[in-house]
Amino acid sequence: MPQLIPILNKHDIYKKVAALGCMISSDYKESELVLVGALKGAFVFLSDLARNITIPIKITFIRASSYGSETSSSGKVKLTREIDIDINKKDVLIVEDIVDTGLTLTAIVNYVKTFKPRSVKICTMIDKYERRQVDLKVDYAGHVIKNGFIVGYGLDYNENYRELPEICHLKL
């Protein structure tokens, strides 16, 4: 039976998202900011983050995957939903649930750059920088962890646990 070990409760998540929203609002106060949410995992975080950003924003989604039903990345990134609004010459903030190896996010960043945005930065709820396999800078991170498979607050294992209001280590 899987075991869930909480690492961030609802209150801690709320505080971190509010702080990120404040920083992003300040950093982009003179910009046309577009949030690009990475589906499916980032939808909960993106929703909360958007409500904590106090400047006008536009939102679109992209979907890329390298996990499938496994707990580690396959290294093969598949793009299944493309950006559907104009991001040319706009500031783009890619919103992710978790940055682990960085392989999927690198593919997303490279794809986004083909539209010639003014800038591209990354915001993630969870940064597992110690597992990074590529040189990738995360500009805004809600929480940093070293190891473990994480679920809840949009993060899943085989499409399960996304609905959890907290973030937990999943022990299989």
C-alpha positions in Angstrom: 0.0 0.0 0.0 1.5 3.4 -1.0 2.4 5.7 1.9 2.0 9.6 1.7 4.4 11.6 3.8 3.4 15.3 3.9 6.2 17.8 3.1 4.1 21.0 2.5 0.7 21.7 4.0 -2.0 23.9 2.5 -1.0 26.9 4.6 2.7 26.6 3.6 1.8 26.3 0.0 -0.5 29.4 0.2 2.3 31.5 1.7 4.8 30.4 -0.9 2.5 31.0 -3.8 1.5 34.4 -2.4 5.2 35.4 -2.1 5.9 34.2 -5.7 2.9 36.2 -7.0 4.2 39.3 -5.3 7.7 38.9 -6.7 6.5 38.2 -10.2 4.1 41.2 -10.1 7.0 43.4 -9.1 9.4 42.0 -11.6 7.0 42.3 -14.6 5.1 45.5 -13.7 6.1 47.1 -17.0 5.5 44.0 -19.1 3.1 42.1 -21.2 3.3 38.9 -19.2 2.1 35.6 -20.6 1.9 32.6 -18.2 2.5 29.3 -20.1 1.2 26.5 -17.8 2.7 23.0 -18.3 -0.2 20.5 -18.3 -1.4 18.6 -16.5 0.6 19.0 -13.3 0.9 22.8 -13.1 -2.9 23.6 -13.4 -3.5 23.9 -9.7 -0.3 25.9 -9.0 -0.9 28.1 -12.1 -4.5 28.8 -10.9 -3.4 29.9 -7.5 -0.4 31.8 -8.8 -2.5 33.8 -11.3 -4.8 34.9 -8.5 -1.8 36.2 -6.6 -0.3 38.2 -9.5 -1.5 41.8 -9.3 -0.7 42.9 -12.9 -2.6 42.0 -16.1 -1.6 38.6 -17.5 -2.6 36.3 -20.3 -2.6 32.5 -19.8 -2.1 29.6 -22.2 -1.1 26.0 -21.8 1.3 23.5 -23.2 1.5 19.8 -22.7 4.7 17.8 -22.7 5.5 14.5 -21.0 8.4 12.3 -20.3 7.1 10.3 -17.4 4.1 8.2 -18.5 3.2 5.9 -15.7 6.7 5.7 -14.2 8.3 7.5 -11.3 11.4 8.6 -13.3 11.7 10.5 -16.6 12.1 8.4 -19.8 14.2 11.2 -21.2 12.0 11.3 -24.3 9.8 14.4 -24.4 6.5 14.3 -26.3 4.6 17.6 -27.0 0.9 17.0 -27.1 -0.6 20.5 -26.8 0.9 23.6 -28.3 0.7 27.3 -27.4 -2.5 28.9 -28.8 -1.9 32.6 -28.3 0.6 35.1 -29.7 3.7 35.3 -27.5 5.9 37.2 -30.0 7.8 40.0 -28.3 6.1 39.3 -25.0 7.6 38.2 -21.6 6.8 34.6 -21.1 6.9 32.8 -17.7 6.7 29.0 -18.0 4.8 27.7 -15.0 5.7 24.1 -14.0 4.7 21.9 -11.1 8.1 20.4 -10.6 11.5 20.7 -12.3 13.5 17.5 -11.9 16.0 16.4 -14.5 15.1 19.5 -16.6 14.8 17.5 -19.8 11.1 18.1 -20.4 11.4 21.8 -19.4 14.4 22.3 -21.7 12.3 21.0 -24.6 9.4 23.4 -23.6 11.8 26.4 -23.4 13.3 25.6 -26.8 9.8 25.3 -28.3 8.6 28.6 -26.7 11.7 30.4 -28.0 10.7 29.5 -31.6 7.9 32.1 -31.2 10.5 34.9 -30.5 9.2 36.1 -27.1 10.9 39.1 -25.5 12.0 36.9 -22.6 11.5 33.4 -21.2 11.7 32.6 -17.5 10.7 29.6 -15.4 8.5 29.4 -12.3 8.1 26.1 -10.5 6.4 25.0 -7.3 9.0 22.3 -6.6 12.7 22.4 -7.7 14.6 19.2 -7.5 17.8 20.8 -8.7 20.1 18.0 -7.4 18.6 15.7 -10.1 19.2 18.2 -12.9 20.7 16.6 -16.0 20.9 19.8 -18.1 22.0 23.3 -17.5 18.6 25.0 -16.7 18.0 28.0 -14.5 14.8 28.2 -12.5 14.0 31.9 -11.9 11.2 31.4 -9.3 10.9 28.3 -7.0 8.3 27.8 -4.3 10.2 24.9 -2.6 13.4 23.0 -3.1 13.7 19.3 -2.3 16.6 16.9 -2.7 14.9 13.6 -3.4 11.8 11.5 -3.3 8.7 11.2 -5.6 6.3 14.0 -4.9 2.5 14.0 -5.3 -0.4 16.3 -4.5 -1.3 19.9 -5.4 -1.5 18.9 -9.1 1.5 16.5 -9.1 0.6 12.9 -9.8 1.7 9.3 -10.0 0.0 7.6 -12.9 -2.8 10.2 -12.8 -3.5 9.7 -9.1 -3.1 12.1 -6.1 -3.4 15.4 -8.1 -6.4 16.4 -5.9 -4.5 16.4 -2.6 -4.4 19.9 -1.1 -0.9 19.3 0.3 2.4 18.1 -1.3 3.6 14.7 -0.1 6.4 12.2 -0.7 5.0 9.0 -2.2 6.5 5.8 -0.8 5.5 2.9 -3.0 
